[in-house]
């Protein structure tokens, strides 16, 4: 499926938001940022979604019929898919069939109108449809193009398909995840896609800042492969291989390159899993003292790493002999950083999540009140807002095509009759 997001940083008036306040209206729209994107499934939509949460107007462009594939993904309640209620929140939905030349003509109008274009189609398809960098830059010289693909637009595999799990595998992260005797392990969510979406949103905002401060700004092409964001975040793997000649390997929960000697998960006497971690010499000594081991044998970083297995075994036995609540109380008194391993149910019941207002309730036309993540990160001076769940397919055709692009009723009717929108 093809999804696109056109975003204006300073939004038009919206319904009363949930979980925050709407940014101020009435600014000069010529100074706003409009975005066009063709994100596929997770990465592109999340990039647009992060921007929409902070007040941008995002138009999610989908094929007619069933719309974006994400509308049918994930669990359902009473036949209603749940994932898209979050993935599509705060966005406008319009339909557009780019297989028609008439649809591509409308797309070009959106490119000319947009400040940011986000695409995730293969390079060849983008060129054929006039949505590659050269075409976008010719239509709108100040536009910012975020192009997300499996292998990057400049590689020999620019036209190869790619999904987030492939990106995770190529990044080095999956090789490092799991236990030494076991297989490499993917995380339990769309890790590669999600991090790519987040990095894409960051890159777009950096480009927008330059657009607004550099008088010589001539557009920008952000070319992001699905493996690159996670690859960038594992900062030590390449330099370690370069200098040591060996690739870091899986180490379970202890990490291949751990900042200090204590990091693992442990099963409590009442069956809960706890994570205990340290990052400094002092924090390891707090664990040593809690376990009643001699300080002198763990006084230095070298001693702590040499005694890592001894510490791990002693801590595992200590945790196993106590209920999790008692363990956590003792850890807190000893200034040892630890936590229960949370499930979604734990998150929903946790007082810290409540104090942070990280879970909000939003009214949905299909499900009624639903809970979901709040806008994160929290902006305290000008907070973002969740003002709608994922919209119905094509719900905003009239607004976007009629009011924002100025397409008259006669042409809109013709586009509808020709199944272009």
VMD Tcl script that draws the C-alpha trace (Angstrom):
set ca {
  {0.00 0.00 0.00}
  {1.06 3.57 -0.58}
  {0.69 6.11 2.20}
  {1.55 9.76 2.07}
  {1.67 12.52 4.65}
  {1.49 16.21 3.91}
  {2.04 18.17 7.09}
  {1.61 21.79 8.13}
  {3.45 22.51 11.38}
  {0.96 25.18 12.41}
  {-2.36 23.34 12.19}
  {-5.75 24.53 11.15}
  {-8.39 24.57 13.94}
  {-9.15 21.07 15.17}
  {-11.64 19.46 17.55}
  {-10.98 19.70 21.28}
  {-7.83 17.63 21.91}
  {-7.30 14.85 24.42}
  {-4.27 14.68 26.67}
  {-2.88 18.11 25.85}
  {-3.63 21.44 24.29}
  {-3.68 22.32 20.63}
  {-0.85 24.64 19.52}
  {-1.81 28.23 18.83}
  {-3.67 28.90 15.60}
  {-3.84 31.90 13.36}
  {-0.23 31.92 12.20}
  {0.72 32.77 8.65}
  {0.20 29.49 6.79}
  {2.94 30.38 4.35}
  {5.42 29.83 7.16}
  {4.02 26.43 8.07}
  {5.48 23.10 7.06}
  {3.51 20.82 4.81}
  {4.59 17.30 4.22}
  {4.03 14.63 1.68}
  {4.99 11.09 2.47}
  {4.56 7.63 1.10}
  {5.35 5.57 4.18}
  {4.66 1.86 3.94}
  {3.17 -0.02 6.91}
  {5.17 1.33 9.91}
  {8.31 3.43 9.29}
  {6.86 6.26 7.20}
  {3.52 6.42 9.02}
  {5.32 6.62 12.37}
  {7.53 9.47 11.12}
  {4.38 11.36 10.14}
  {2.65 10.32 13.36}
  {5.43 11.69 15.58}
  {5.08 15.02 13.79}
  {1.28 14.95 13.96}
  {1.44 14.39 17.74}
  {3.29 17.69 18.08}
  {0.73 19.66 16.09}
  {1.55 19.07 12.43}
  {-1.24 18.50 9.92}
  {-0.60 15.13 8.33}
  {-2.55 13.78 5.39}
  {-2.46 10.01 5.10}
  {-2.97 9.13 1.44}
  {-4.27 5.62 0.74}
  {-5.62 3.58 -2.12}
  {-9.38 3.26 -2.31}
  {-10.99 -0.06 -1.41}
  {-9.36 -1.39 1.75}
  {-6.90 1.49 2.18}
  {-3.60 1.19 4.01}
  {-2.59 -2.39 4.90}
  {-2.10 -1.22 8.50}
  {-5.89 -0.84 8.82}
  {-6.22 -4.63 8.88}
  {-3.10 -5.48 10.93}
  {-2.93 -6.57 14.54}
  {-5.54 -7.59 17.12}
  {-9.23 -6.78 16.85}
  {-12.04 -6.07 19.26}
  {-15.50 -7.04 18.05}
  {-14.15 -7.08 14.50}
  {-12.55 -3.61 14.73}
  {-8.74 -3.53 14.14}
  {-6.96 -1.76 17.00}
  {-3.48 -0.95 15.69}
  {-4.50 1.69 13.16}
  {-6.46 3.58 15.83}
  {-3.04 4.58 17.21}
  {-0.93 4.44 14.02}
  {-3.35 6.72 12.17}
  {-4.14 9.09 15.02}
  {-4.02 12.85 14.49}
  {-3.86 12.41 10.70}
  {-6.13 13.32 7.80}
  {-7.11 10.47 5.50}
  {-7.62 10.86 1.77}
  {-7.76 8.34 -1.05}
  {-5.73 8.57 -4.26}
  {-4.90 5.94 -6.87}
  {-1.47 6.66 -8.30}
  {-1.80 3.96 -10.94}
  {-3.87 6.56 -12.86}
  {-2.03 9.41 -14.57}
  {-4.81 11.65 -13.27}
  {-3.96 10.49 -9.73}
  {-0.30 11.26 -10.30}
  {-1.32 14.71 -11.49}
  {-3.05 15.29 -8.15}
  {0.06 13.94 -6.41}
  {2.18 16.53 -8.21}
  {-0.14 19.25 -6.94}
  {0.36 17.93 -3.43}
  {4.15 17.93 -3.91}
  {4.01 21.55 -5.08}
  {1.91 22.40 -2.02}
  {3.98 20.42 0.48}
  {7.05 21.35 2.46}
  {8.01 17.77 3.21}
  {7.54 14.65 1.12}
  {7.95 11.21 2.72}
  {8.15 8.23 0.38}
  {8.81 4.54 0.92}
  {8.26 3.05 -2.50}
  {11.09 1.40 -4.43}
  {13.39 3.74 -6.35}
  {12.21 2.58 -9.78}
  {8.55 3.11 -8.92}
  {9.32 6.57 -7.59}
  {11.07 7.52 -10.81}
  {8.25 6.12 -12.94}
  {5.65 8.04 -10.98}
  {7.62 11.29 -10.77}
  {8.12 11.13 -7.01}
  {11.91 10.72 -6.84}
  {14.26 13.46 -5.67}
  {14.83 15.04 -9.08}
  {11.10 15.27 -9.80}
  {10.16 16.53 -6.33}
  {12.96 19.12 -6.38}
  {11.90 20.37 -9.81}
  {8.28 20.73 -8.71}
  {9.13 22.33 -5.36}
  {12.76 23.47 -4.94}
  {12.37 24.08 -1.20}
  {10.74 20.73 -0.46}
  {12.34 18.22 1.90}
  {12.17 14.62 0.70}
  {12.43 11.81 3.26}
  {12.95 8.61 1.28}
  {12.80 5.39 3.30}
  {13.77 2.14 1.60}
  {15.22 -1.25 2.40}
  {18.74 -0.63 1.12}
  {18.96 3.11 0.36}
  {18.51 4.92 -2.93}
  {22.23 4.94 -3.79}
  {22.91 1.21 -3.32}
  {22.95 -1.50 -5.96}
  {19.82 -2.90 -4.27}
  {17.81 0.31 -4.44}
  {14.92 -1.50 -6.11}
  {14.89 -4.52 -3.79}
  {11.97 -4.85 -1.34}
  {12.60 -4.49 2.36}
  {10.81 -4.69 5.69}
  {11.86 -3.69 9.19}
  {12.96 -7.17 10.31}
  {15.39 -7.29 7.40}
  {16.74 -3.94 8.54}
  {17.11 -5.22 12.11}
  {19.04 -8.26 10.86}
  {21.41 -6.16 8.75}
  {22.02 -3.60 11.51}
  {23.90 -5.97 13.83}
  {21.25 -5.69 16.55}
  {19.72 -9.16 16.03}
  {23.14 -10.84 16.06}
  {23.73 -9.26 19.48}
  {20.32 -10.20 20.91}
  {19.76 -13.55 22.61}
  {21.85 -16.03 24.58}
  {25.22 -17.42 23.43}
  {23.89 -20.95 23.00}
  {20.65 -19.86 21.35}
  {19.56 -18.32 18.06}
  {19.64 -14.58 17.34}
  {16.40 -12.96 18.49}
  {14.27 -10.15 17.07}
  {12.52 -7.85 19.53}
  {8.78 -8.35 19.99}
  {7.63 -5.34 17.98}
  {8.46 -3.55 14.73}
  {11.80 -2.40 16.10}
  {13.60 -1.56 12.86}
  {10.60 0.19 11.34}
  {9.85 2.16 14.50}
  {13.40 3.42 15.00}
  {13.58 4.35 11.32}
  {10.36 6.34 11.70}
  {11.72 8.12 14.75}
  {15.04 8.94 13.07}
  {13.16 10.06 9.97}
  {11.09 12.52 12.02}
  {14.28 13.84 13.66}
  {15.96 14.27 10.27}
  {12.97 16.12 8.83}
  {12.92 18.56 11.74}
  {16.67 19.15 11.38}
  {16.16 19.92 7.69}
  {13.24 22.23 8.46}
  {15.39 24.14 10.93}
  {18.02 24.61 8.24}
  {15.36 25.67 5.75}
  {14.20 28.36 8.16}
  {17.71 29.63 9.04}
  {19.74 29.19 5.85}
  {18.97 31.80 3.16}
  {20.62 29.54 0.56}
  {18.49 26.50 1.38}
  {17.78 24.53 -1.78}
  {15.65 21.67 -0.56}
  {16.95 18.47 1.02}
  {16.95 14.78 0.19}
  {17.07 12.53 3.28}
  {17.93 9.03 2.03}
  {17.38 6.51 4.85}
  {17.81 2.73 4.58}
  {15.93 0.53 7.05}
  {19.10 -0.92 8.57}
  {20.87 2.39 9.15}
  {19.12 3.85 12.24}
  {19.71 0.80 14.47}
  {23.20 0.41 13.01}
  {23.96 4.00 14.06}
  {22.63 3.47 17.59}
  {24.95 0.52 18.40}
  {27.82 2.96 18.64}
  {30.58 0.60 19.72}
  {30.24 -2.36 17.35}
  {32.25 -1.09 14.38}
  {35.09 0.53 16.32}
  {35.35 -2.59 18.50}
  {35.61 -4.80 15.42}
  {38.02 -2.41 13.72}
  {40.42 -2.26 16.65}
  {40.02 -5.71 18.21}
  {39.44 -7.78 15.09}
  {36.54 -9.72 16.58}
  {32.79 -9.14 16.26}
  {30.86 -8.73 19.53}
  {28.66 -11.75 20.27}
  {25.40 -12.49 22.06}
  {25.60 -12.35 25.84}
  {21.99 -12.80 26.92}
  {20.80 -9.99 29.15}
  {24.34 -9.12 30.19}
  {25.15 -7.31 26.91}
  {28.15 -7.89 24.70}
  {29.65 -4.57 25.81}
  {28.32 -3.86 29.30}
  {29.04 -0.56 31.07}
  {29.56 -2.38 34.40}
  {29.59 -5.85 35.92}
  {25.95 -6.28 36.93}
  {23.19 -6.49 34.34}
  {20.76 -9.38 34.00}
  {17.24 -10.59 34.70}
  {16.45 -12.67 37.75}
  {13.45 -14.75 38.85}
  {12.04 -13.86 42.28}
  {10.77 -16.37 44.82}
  {7.17 -15.64 43.84}
  {7.80 -16.01 40.11}
  {8.28 -12.40 38.94}
  {11.13 -11.42 36.65}
  {13.30 -8.52 37.79}
  {15.98 -6.58 35.92}
  {18.98 -5.42 37.95}
  {21.55 -3.17 36.34}
  {24.62 -1.11 37.11}
  {26.58 1.40 35.08}
  {29.30 2.61 37.45}
  {31.84 1.18 39.88}
  {29.87 2.64 42.78}
  {26.58 1.08 41.65}
  {28.25 -2.35 41.47}
  {29.58 -1.87 45.00}
  {26.01 -1.21 46.15}
  {25.13 -4.69 44.89}
  {28.26 -6.17 46.50}
  {27.30 -4.72 49.90}
  {23.69 -5.83 49.59}
  {24.87 -9.40 48.99}
  {27.33 -9.24 51.89}
  {30.41 -9.75 49.74}
  {33.75 -8.09 50.64}
  {34.29 -4.63 49.15}
  {38.02 -5.21 48.77}
  {37.46 -7.96 46.21}
  {35.35 -5.66 43.97}
  {37.01 -2.28 44.48}
  {38.13 -1.66 40.90}
  {36.56 -1.98 37.46}
  {38.96 -4.81 36.65}
  {38.05 -6.71 39.83}
  {34.35 -6.21 39.19}
  {34.52 -7.57 35.66}
  {36.69 -10.47 36.78}
  {34.11 -11.32 39.45}
  {31.13 -10.85 37.14}
  {30.01 -14.49 37.17}
  {30.31 -14.67 40.96}
  {28.19 -11.55 41.35}
  {25.60 -12.84 38.89}
  {25.26 -16.21 40.66}
  {25.02 -14.64 44.11}
  {22.43 -12.12 42.98}
  {20.38 -14.84 41.26}
  {20.31 -16.86 44.48}
  {19.47 -13.77 46.56}
  {16.52 -12.76 44.36}
  {15.22 -16.34 44.14}
  {14.95 -16.49 47.92}
  {12.59 -13.51 48.25}
  {9.27 -12.23 46.91}
  {9.65 -9.54 44.25}
  {8.18 -6.81 46.49}
  {10.77 -7.52 49.18}
  {13.57 -7.57 46.61}
  {12.54 -4.20 45.20}
  {12.31 -2.65 48.69}
  {15.80 -3.91 49.54}
  {17.17 -2.72 46.22}
  {15.75 0.76 46.79}
  {17.26 0.98 50.26}
  {20.64 -0.09 48.90}
  {20.39 2.30 45.91}
  {20.50 -0.60 43.47}
  {18.67 0.14 40.21}
  {16.07 -2.57 39.54}
  {12.59 -3.06 38.16}
  {10.00 -5.72 37.58}
  {9.80 -6.65 33.90}
  {6.53 -4.95 32.94}
  {3.71 -6.35 30.85}
  {1.12 -4.10 29.22}
  {-1.13 -4.82 32.21}
  {1.63 -3.64 34.57}
  {2.05 -0.45 32.55}
  {-1.68 0.27 32.68}
  {-1.70 -0.12 36.48}
  {1.62 1.58 37.27}
  {1.49 4.78 39.37}
  {4.53 6.35 37.68}
  {2.94 6.01 34.24}
  {-0.17 7.62 35.74}
  {1.82 10.45 37.34}
  {3.54 11.10 34.03}
  {0.15 11.10 32.25}
  {1.64 8.70 29.73}
  {-1.66 6.89 29.13}
  {-4.58 8.93 27.83}
  {-8.17 8.16 26.92}
  {-9.44 9.18 23.49}
  {-12.99 8.85 22.12}
  {-13.23 6.64 19.05}
  {-16.33 6.47 16.82}
  {-16.14 2.66 16.58}
  {-14.91 1.65 20.03}
  {-15.93 4.48 22.34}
  {-13.29 5.56 24.90}
  {-9.94 3.88 24.24}
  {-6.62 4.15 26.07}
  {-3.32 4.64 24.27}
  {0.09 6.28 24.64}
  {0.10 10.01 25.27}
  {2.14 12.41 23.16}
  {5.77 11.63 23.94}
  {8.12 13.41 24.47}
  {6.29 15.82 26.78}
  {6.57 19.46 25.78}
  {5.69 21.44 28.90}
  {5.40 24.89 27.34}
  {3.51 23.90 24.18}
  {2.38 20.28 24.59}
  {1.11 18.26 21.69}
  {-2.30 16.63 21.69}
  {-4.23 13.61 20.51}
  {-7.38 15.01 18.94}
  {-8.53 11.95 16.98}
  {-7.89 8.24 16.60}
  {-7.10 6.80 13.17}
  {-9.66 8.30 10.77}
  {-12.02 6.47 8.45}
  {-10.69 5.83 4.97}
  {-11.00 8.98 2.86}
  {-12.65 10.90 5.68}
  {-10.82 14.11 4.78}
  {-11.05 14.07 0.98}
  {-13.24 17.17 0.87}
  {-11.05 19.12 3.29}
  {-7.70 18.31 1.69}
  {-8.65 18.32 -1.97}
  {-11.35 20.96 -1.80}
  {-10.19 23.48 0.81}
  {-6.42 22.93 0.95}
  {-5.67 22.25 -2.72}
  {-8.57 24.29 -4.08}
  {-9.90 21.58 -6.42}
  {-13.41 22.64 -7.45}
  {-16.52 20.49 -7.08}
  {-16.73 19.63 -10.76}
  {-13.19 18.24 -10.85}
  {-13.67 16.41 -7.55}
  {-16.75 14.72 -8.93}
  {-14.86 13.69 -12.06}
  {-12.01 12.26 -9.94}
  {-14.53 10.28 -7.89}
  {-16.35 9.02 -10.99}
  {-13.03 7.85 -12.47}
  {-12.12 6.04 -9.20}
  {-9.01 8.20 -8.79}
  {-10.11 9.28 -5.31}
}
mol new
graphics top color blue
foreach p $ca { graphics top sphere $p radius 0.5 }
foreach p [lrange $ca 0 end-1] q [lrange $ca 1 end] { graphics top cylinder $p $q radius 0.2 }
display resetview
